[in-house]
Amino acid sequence: MTSGPDPVTDLVGFVHRLRADGVRVEVARVATSLRALGAFERLDHEDIYWATRLTLCSRHEDLPAFDAAFAAWFGVAAPTATSASALSGPAENGEPTGDPEDEGEDLDTEGMASQAGFAERLATVSPWTLNDFERAEVASFVEAFTRSVPLRRTMRRTTGGRRNVDVSRTARTMMRNAGEPTRLWYRRQAHARRRLVLLVDVSHSMRDHRGLLLRFGYAAVAVAPMTTEVFTFGTRLDRITRLLRSPDPQAVMHALAARRSDWDAGTRLGATITSFSQIWGGHRMVRSANLVIVSDGWELADPAPLVAQVSRLSRLAHRVIWANPQAGAPGFTPTAPALLGSLPYAHLVATPDAAALRSLAGLLGCPACGPRCQRHRELRKWSVPT
């Protein structure tokens, strides 16, 4: 920060000033603000203003107090929002801004890489009305998840089996029968449903598959609402599990369409997966779970951070499955650097249509699924030749 020799001390003093003026600032927001300021090589007062305002303010009514505290602490007036809105808004004369993502389908692109970008645009979309075919599709997904129940062993024991004697229960039975071993009781390791985490790409390059994937996510939550989590990502990470827990699929689709999110925006694959790994990587949600990333893998930024996070998640989760709708095309060869780098840590699955997604649901419940699994060997690709 340019206003003092020690940026940490300067920011802490500014936070104390905000709290004295009635602005509620949590400790976590201070850490986030430091990370935001550290992303700049050289800071001016406008950069400091926007980095601190976006990270320290949690309520709209705090903005006037924040502007006054900023002017008093740094000795400069708070900048206006004109310069910030000009970065993402359209030009005043109606001409294109030069961002490929803003031109939508009118842009003549050469491959999927040209559809990926960093532009962020939060908006709602037209309500999604399910027709009879799509309702039947949801029912088929529900049936596939119902038939396929992924199980994991727990530390608990339950009655059953013929290998391990339940000494305590057998002894209690003997005491009730004058010390005679009238019956041997056995116990075995209990099983619980394995958790499922779906990360669905809703960026512009995945627009044609978005509705199908959201219906697939709804069916997964409908069958196992307590052990399934669904996130969407494009330029940001959104947790939509609660919206999917409604019993009416049509109401769910309307709620998703009305949600202000990054539909048809750019792609920040590395940043969103990193955010998921940092927030939920140490949570019980991910540990020993089936983690499914549904994306075409196009990322314009350096793929190294994404690959590092996929590697970390592969060590935490039971397995990481990368479902790519483009992988089902004849002669497909992965060319996206992010996807290529993640293949050593994730299993590549082709999901071009509803039938492939139903096969994926069956694959998740197979206890011994792997490259040599006789049942699912032909239903998916564990690796794609390069």
Disulfide bonds with the S-S distance in Angstrom:
none
